[in-house]
């Protein structure tokens, strides 16, 4: 059974930074692409960033390009999301997810089959 546990969320002022972490169980972590999604109140879940199995390929949604950085440490079964220059519109619950079989980068929610419980990020303006 795969488990994903996010941490690092919190309350931050606009312009500030947070680093989200996702700890994954399972010995085959390094063979799967991973992603970060977010869901704001009253809105659907959207992809924020994604990373291939090796970390060699990354994807960022337009609203976060240049501000967020996704990375992974396969030796530690960890995925990270460094969030800088945070804006009020970044306020949401953030979820870590593992893609289905195959290590290629995935941007569609349908391509992910394991999800964490989420961590809240609140940016005050």
JOBEL-V237438 format. One record per helix or strand of 3 or more residues. SS is the DSSP state (alpha for helix, beta for strand). FROM is the first residue (numbers start at 1). TO is the last residue. If there is no record, write none. Layout:
ss = (SS	SS)
from = (FROM	FROM)
to = (TO	TO)
This chain:
ss = (beta	beta	beta	alpha	beta	beta	beta	alpha	beta	beta	alpha	beta	alpha	beta	beta)
from = (4	10	18	29	34	46	58	62	68	78	88	92	109	112	119)
to = (7	13	24	31	39	51	60	64	73	83	90	99	111	115	124)
